Amino acid sequence: MHKPSVSLVLLAFFTTAEKAEEIEGDLLEQAQIHGKPWFILHVFLTALALGRQTLLQQPLLVLLPGYAVYELVVKLQLWAILPLRRYLQYELDYPATLLLFSTRFVWIITGYLVGMALIRYLPKTGIHVAIGAATLIMARVVMLNEVSSISALLFLVMPILLGGFHAKSRNLHEQTRSKNLISD
């Protein structure tokens, strides 16, 4: 039993697993004629078109949870991470390098788990919610200049997307495994 391909997982973010398999199969057929760069480009273009279609059909179903995730991340920063950081820094004389590493580690784990939870509990719109939340987070970072944009991108936004990718890959793998068990 093989794991789902990256292109299948990317397409399955925006449509059903069956439809994603059909689209991937069609694109793979055309890729034999046009080549691998053509295939990669068209997987991304198809994913963008499917994502845009979902966003236009159900904007509130995507935007409201995205805003909720954004608020969760902001409140976590204000109510949990900053007080913990200040306590470690001023009460325990925690070294600055370890403090920075600890804070980034917490953000990476938090982002990854948020991404996984979004896909697990919102399988059809989870990636849209993650992208919406990531956009709001980056807009806040740029406008308020709280941390560097690169830090926010690397230590929060990317883990959210990677967690979502991992969760979707696991879902597809489990669906494939259960289909194989049923057919045997």
Secondary structure as GFF3:
##gff-version 3
##sequence-region A 1 184
A	DSSP	alpha_helix	6	12	.	.	.	ID=ss1
A	DSSP	alpha_helix	17	34	.	.	.	ID=ss2
A	DSSP	alpha_helix	36	57	.	.	.	ID=ss3
A	DSSP	alpha_helix	59	76	.	.	.	ID=ss4
A	DSSP	pi_helix	77	81	.	.	.	ID=ss5
A	DSSP	alpha_helix	82	86	.	.	.	ID=ss6
A	DSSP	pi_helix	87	91	.	.	.	ID=ss7
A	DSSP	alpha_helix	96	121	.	.	.	ID=ss8
A	DSSP	alpha_helix	126	144	.	.	.	ID=ss9
A	DSSP	alpha_helix	149	152	.	.	.	ID=ss10
A	DSSP	pi_helix	153	157	.	.	.	ID=ss11
A	DSSP	alpha_helix	158	183	.	.	.	ID=ss12
###
